[in-house]
Amino acid sequence: MTVAFFYSMQGIFLDNLHFISDIESLHIDFFTGLNNDLPLSPLYSTIMNLKTLKLESIEACIAFNVLRRFNRCYNSLTSIEFNNCKFNESISYNGFDQLTQLQSFHLNYCEGLTEKIFEALQDIPVLSNIRTLSVRGKIITGLDLLIQRIGTNLEHVHLELNGFVERGKEYEKDS
């Protein structure tokens, strides 16, 4: 089951948690009025087998806090997507290294992605398991650092930077 969680629908979800315990894909859009004060804790403790988490229109530090709260799903989460998130260099990536099943990582139209952000991401061992990488938005300095870090297992790449699109680039694996 896939669910998009919007502010206007929060009561429906929070009042009927038994319907969402088997959610495998969750999209939380903070642009629609949802904020960090919303009592999402029932979601965190109810959802057990989340495979895909999309976080949209939020400060990246809050997005990573939301991600950490889904720690019961660390062994099932295979894809994380950040859409229109704002990154800064003081983000804590604690818990990110415990996403042992993570295979897909998406950064779409995010702001503040710099070489220092990618240097910090480069130190997270689990990123070497990534098979799919998607980056969309402005040309980003330091992106090559991330690709170098995860390049050994990378099978699918989608780069859409300043209107230039490159899909399906293949990388040779060292034997």
Residue pairs with C-beta under 8 A, 6 or more apart in sequence:
1 20
1 22
1 23
1 24
1 25
2 23
2 24
2 25
2 26
2 27
2 52
3 13
3 20
3 23
3 25
3 26
3 27
4 27
4 29
5 13
5 26
5 27
5 28
5 29
5 34
5 43
6 29
6 32
6 34
7 29
7 32
7 33
7 34
7 38
8 32
8 33
10 34
10 38
13 20
13 43
14 39
14 42
14 43
17 42
17 43
17 46
20 43
20 46
20 47
21 46
21 47
21 48
22 49
23 47
23 49
23 50
24 49
24 50
24 51
24 52
25 50
25 51
25 52
25 53
25 54
26 43
26 47
26 50
26 52
26 53
26 54
27 54
27 56
28 34
28 40
28 53
28 54
28 55
28 56
28 66
29 56
29 57
30 55
30 56
30 57
30 58
30 62
31 56
31 57
31 84
32 57
36 62
36 65
40 66
40 69
41 69
44 69
44 70
44 72
45 72
47 70
47 72
47 73
48 72
48 73
48 76
49 73
49 76
50 70
50 73
50 76
50 77
51 76
51 77
51 78
51 79
52 77
52 78
52 79
52 80
52 81
52 104
53 67
53 70
53 73
53 77
53 79
53 80
53 81
54 80
54 81
54 83
55 63
55 66
55 67
55 80
55 81
55 82
55 83
55 85
56 82
56 83
56 84
56 85
57 83
57 84
57 85
58 66
58 85
58 86
59 85
59 86
59 88
60 82
60 85
60 86
60 87
60 88
60 91
60 110
60 112
61 88
61 90
61 91
61 92
63 82
63 85
64 91
64 92
64 93
64 94
64 95
64 96
67 80
67 95
67 96
68 94
68 95
70 77
71 95
71 98
74 95
74 98
74 99
74 100
74 101
75 100
75 101
76 101
77 99
77 101
77 102
78 101
78 102
78 103
78 104
79 102
79 103
79 104
79 105
79 106
79 132
80 99
80 102
80 104
80 105
80 106
81 104
81 106
81 108
81 134
82 106
82 107
82 108
82 110
83 106
83 108
83 109
83 110
84 108
84 109
84 110
84 111
85 107
85 110
85 111
86 110
86 111
86 112
87 110
87 111
87 112
87 113
87 114
87 117
88 112
89 114
89 116
89 117
89 120
91 117
91 120
93 120
93 121
93 124
96 124
96 126
97 124
97 125
97 126
98 126
99 126
100 126
100 129
101 129
102 126
102 127
102 129
102 130
103 129
103 130
103 131
103 132
104 130
104 131
104 132
104 133
104 134
105 127
105 130
105 132
105 133
105 134
105 150
106 133
106 134
106 135
107 113
107 134
107 135
107 136
107 137
108 134
108 135
108 136
108 137
109 136
109 137
110 137
113 137
113 140
113 142
113 143
114 140
114 141
114 142
115 141
115 142
115 145
116 142
117 142
118 140
118 142
118 143
118 145
118 146
119 142
119 145
121 127
121 145
121 146
121 149
122 145
122 146
122 148
122 149
127 146
127 149
127 150
128 149
128 150
128 152
128 153
129 150
129 153
130 150
130 153
130 154
131 153
131 154
131 155
131 156
132 154
132 155
132 156
132 157
132 158
133 146
133 147
133 150
133 154
133 156
133 157
133 158
134 157
134 158
134 159
135 143
135 158
135 159
135 160
135 161
136 158
136 159
136 160
136 161
137 160
137 161
138 161
138 162
139 161
139 162
140 161
143 159
147 154
147 157
151 171
152 171
152 173
152 174
153 173
154 171
155 170
156 168
157 166
157 167
157 168
157 169
157 171
158 165
158 166
158 167
158 168
159 165
159 166
159 169
160 166
